[in-house]
């Protein structure tokens, strides 16, 4: 089975979640990015703060150790839509 990632989808949290990138909480009502797929034969579902997902994309590698990165600063004045 080959590895693949679906395109990330923007969602609004109906309950509290934990960001797979930084490990900090995603509170109920906050907009976040969700990405699903298969990696090394195992299905995954990652949830990210918008700024964490952007940092992951900017790094270009796509690989990281879950819950181990530092949460980037959210840009002030940039609206996050649901």
C-alpha positions as CSV (number, residue, x, y, z in Angstrom):
1,X,0.0,0.0,0.0
2,X,1.4,3.4,-0.9
3,X,1.5,6.4,1.4
4,X,-0.8,9.4,0.7
5,X,-2.2,12.5,2.3
6,X,-5.6,14.0,1.4
7,X,-5.8,17.8,1.0
8,X,-6.2,19.5,4.4
9,X,-9.7,20.7,5.2
10,X,-10.6,23.7,7.4
11,X,-13.0,22.8,10.2
12,X,-14.5,24.4,13.3
13,X,-13.9,22.4,16.5
14,X,-17.1,21.0,18.0
15,X,-15.0,19.8,20.9
16,X,-11.5,20.3,22.3
17,X,-8.7,18.8,20.3
18,X,-4.9,18.7,20.5
19,X,-2.7,20.0,17.7
20,X,-0.5,17.2,16.3
21,X,2.3,19.6,15.5
22,X,2.8,21.5,18.8
23,X,0.7,19.6,21.3
24,X,-1.2,22.6,22.5
25,X,-5.0,22.5,22.8
26,X,-7.4,23.5,20.0
27,X,-10.4,24.8,22.0
28,X,-14.0,24.2,21.0
29,X,-15.1,26.8,18.5
30,X,-11.6,27.5,17.0
31,X,-10.9,26.9,13.3
32,X,-8.3,24.3,12.6
33,X,-6.8,22.3,9.7
34,X,-7.5,18.5,9.5
35,X,-5.5,16.2,7.3
36,X,-6.0,12.5,6.8
37,X,-4.2,9.8,4.9
38,X,-2.1,6.7,5.1
39,X,1.6,6.6,6.3
40,X,3.6,3.4,6.5
41,X,0.4,1.4,6.0
42,X,-1.4,3.0,8.9
43,X,-4.3,5.5,8.6
44,X,-3.9,8.8,10.3
45,X,-5.9,12.0,11.2
46,X,-3.9,15.1,12.1
47,X,-5.4,18.3,13.5
48,X,-3.4,21.5,13.4
49,X,-3.7,25.1,14.4
50,X,-3.7,27.1,11.2
51,X,-0.3,28.6,11.9
52,X,1.1,25.2,12.8
53,X,-0.1,23.7,9.5
54,X,1.4,26.7,7.6
55,X,4.7,26.2,9.4
56,X,4.7,22.5,8.4
57,X,4.0,23.4,4.8
58,X,6.7,26.1,4.8
59,X,9.3,23.5,6.0
60,X,8.6,21.5,2.9
61,X,9.6,18.1,4.2
62,X,6.2,17.1,5.5
63,X,7.7,14.9,8.2
64,X,7.8,15.8,11.9
65,X,7.6,14.2,15.3
66,X,4.1,14.7,16.7
67,X,3.6,17.1,19.6
68,X,7.3,18.2,19.5
69,X,7.3,21.4,17.6
70,X,7.0,25.0,18.9
71,X,3.8,26.7,18.0
72,X,4.5,29.7,15.7
73,X,3.1,33.1,16.4
74,X,-0.3,33.7,14.9
75,X,-0.2,36.8,12.6
76,X,-2.2,39.6,14.1
77,X,-4.9,41.1,11.9
78,X,-5.2,38.0,9.7
79,X,-8.8,36.7,9.9
80,X,-9.4,32.9,10.4
81,X,-12.6,32.0,8.7
82,X,-14.8,29.0,9.5
